[in-house]
């Protein structure tokens, strides 16, 4: 599906007077907008990767941090949280996210199928359309792939206006362990290990 801008997302949600917004990075623990309800679940055809740079929230121009984006992969899925916003919450949340994710983060928007979590087969819910923010490779902030060790070191030393890059990584890992314990996110957890190892070396060197 081709990227959609925020205006299109608002118009497409007007018929149902609600909009789902899928978060897979900092939104899972810090949405900072009003919403009606939230639901843990996943999107198919994407993998989460620390391939996007951040020179505002978790880094700066000299030392950009590493944050996650979604990379298309038919064999993968990404777990996170979808938030349903209704009524005036739609415009309020998108106005806020336009600054947080688009203006400061360099992300574009897409509409994707979100699958709410269902522990048992009879409890599974059908997918809903959700707005998601994705950083593409043609973005000036896009950093691309690197080894877990390189990404971990970069995260260990960076911080921005929102806080340390390490906090971002650890909170995301904590969310996956507490809310999606059945999912083994090898990319995320390998970078977590590398970053904590880097921190231990830095502390020992002081």
URQUIQUI-V236285 format. One record per residue. N is the residue number from 0. RES is the residue in one letter. SS is DSSP state (H for helix, E for strand, C for the rest). PSI is psi as a letter, one per 40 degrees, with the letter a starting at -180 (NA if undefined). OMEGA is omega in whole degrees, 0 to 359 (* if undefined). Layout:
# URQUIQUI-V236285
{{N;RES;SS;PSI;OMEGA} {N;RES;SS;PSI;OMEGA}}
This chain:
# URQUIQUI-V236285
{{0;X;C;h;182} {1;X;C;i;178} {2;X;C;i;176} {3;X;E;i;176} {4;X;C;i;186} {5;X;H;d;179} {6;X;H;d;178} {7;X;H;d;180} {8;X;H;d;179} {9;X;H;d;181} {10;X;H;d;182} {11;X;H;d;180} {12;X;H;e;187} {13;X;C;d;182} {14;X;C;d;181} {15;X;C;e;180} {16;X;C;f;176} {17;X;E;i;180} {18;X;E;h;173} {19;X;E;h;178} {20;X;E;h;183} {21;X;E;h;177} {22;X;E;h;181} {23;X;C;e;178} {24;X;C;b;183} {25;X;H;d;179} {26;X;H;d;183} {27;X;H;d;178} {28;X;C;e;183} {29;X;C;g;180} {30;X;C;d;178} {31;X;C;f;170} {32;X;C;i;181} {33;X;C;i;178} {34;X;C;i;183} {35;X;C;d;180} {36;X;E;i;178} {37;X;E;i;183} {38;X;E;h;173} {39;X;E;i;179} {40;X;E;a;186} {41;X;E;i;171} {42;X;E;i;181} {43;X;E;i;177} {44;X;E;e;180} {45;X;E;i;171} {46;X;E;i;181} {47;X;E;h;181} {48;X;E;i;176} {49;X;E;g;185} {50;X;E;e;183} {51;X;E;h;178} {52;X;E;i;180} {53;X;E;h;179} {54;X;C;e;181} {55;X;C;c;186} {56;X;C;d;188} {57;X;C;e;178} {58;X;C;a;177} {59;X;C;a;184} {60;X;C;d;180} {61;X;C;d;180} {62;X;C;g;179} {63;X;C;h;177} {64;X;E;i;178} {65;X;E;h;176} {66;X;E;i;188} {67;X;E;i;168} {68;X;E;i;178} {69;X;E;h;178} {70;X;E;h;181} {71;X;E;h;178} {72;X;E;h;186} {73;X;E;d;185} {74;X;E;e;186} {75;X;E;i;172} {76;X;E;i;181} {77;X;E;h;179} {78;X;E;i;179} {79;X;E;a;182} {80;X;E;h;173} {81;X;E;h;181} {82;X;E;h;176} {83;X;E;h;176} {84;X;E;i;184} {85;X;E;i;175} {86;X;C;b;181} {87;X;H;e;179} {88;X;H;d;182} {89;X;H;d;182} {90;X;H;d;181} {91;X;H;d;183} {92;X;H;d;181} {93;X;H;d;176} {94;X;H;d;178} {95;X;H;d;183} {96;X;H;d;177} {97;X;H;d;177} {98;X;H;d;185} {99;X;H;d;187} {100;X;H;d;186} {101;X;H;d;183} {102;X;H;d;183} {103;X;C;d;186} {104;X;C;e;179} {105;X;C;f;182} {106;X;C;i;171} {107;X;E;i;184} {108;X;E;i;174} {109;X;E;i;169} {110;X;E;h;183} {111;X;E;i;174} {112;X;E;h;177} {113;X;E;h;182} {114;X;E;h;178} {115;X;E;i;180} {116;X;C;h;174} {117;X;C;h;185} {118;X;C;d;180} {119;X;C;i;185} {120;X;H;d;183} {121;X;H;e;180} {122;X;H;e;183} {123;X;C;h;181} {124;X;C;i;177} {125;X;C;i;180} {126;X;C;i;175} {127;X;E;i;176} {128;X;E;h;182} {129;X;E;i;176} {130;X;E;h;179} {131;X;E;i;179} {132;X;E;h;185} {133;X;E;h;176} {134;X;C;h;183} {135;X;C;i;185} {136;X;C;e;179} {137;X;C;e;178} {138;X;C;i;181} {139;X;C;d;181} {140;X;C;e;184} {141;X;E;h;183} {142;X;C;d;178} {143;X;C;a;186} {144;X;C;i;174} {145;X;C;i;180} {146;X;C;i;176} {147;X;H;d;181} {148;X;H;d;180} {149;X;H;d;179} {150;X;H;d;180} {151;X;H;d;178} {152;X;H;d;180} {153;X;H;d;180} {154;X;H;d;184} {155;X;H;d;187} {156;X;H;e;186} {157;X;C;i;171} {158;X;E;i;180} {159;X;C;a;184} {160;X;C;d;180} {161;X;C;d;181} {162;X;C;a;181} {163;X;E;i;175} {164;X;H;d;180} {165;X;H;d;178} {166;X;H;d;178} {167;X;H;d;181} {168;X;H;d;184} {169;X;H;d;179} {170;X;H;d;178} {171;X;H;d;178} {172;X;H;d;178} {173;X;H;d;178} {174;X;H;d;182} {175;X;H;d;181} {176;X;H;d;184} {177;X;H;d;185} {178;X;H;d;180} {179;X;C;f;186} {180;X;C;e;181} {181;X;C;e;183} {182;X;C;h;178} {183;X;C;h;181} {184;X;C;g;187} {185;X;H;d;181} {186;X;H;d;181} {187;X;H;d;186} {188;X;H;d;177} {189;X;H;d;177} {190;X;H;d;176} {191;X;H;d;179} {192;X;H;d;181} {193;X;H;d;180} {194;X;H;d;179} {195;X;H;d;176} {196;X;H;d;179} {197;X;H;d;179} {198;X;H;d;181} {199;X;H;d;177} {200;X;H;d;180} {201;X;H;d;180} {202;X;H;d;181} {203;X;H;d;183} {204;X;H;e;182} {205;X;C;NA;*}}
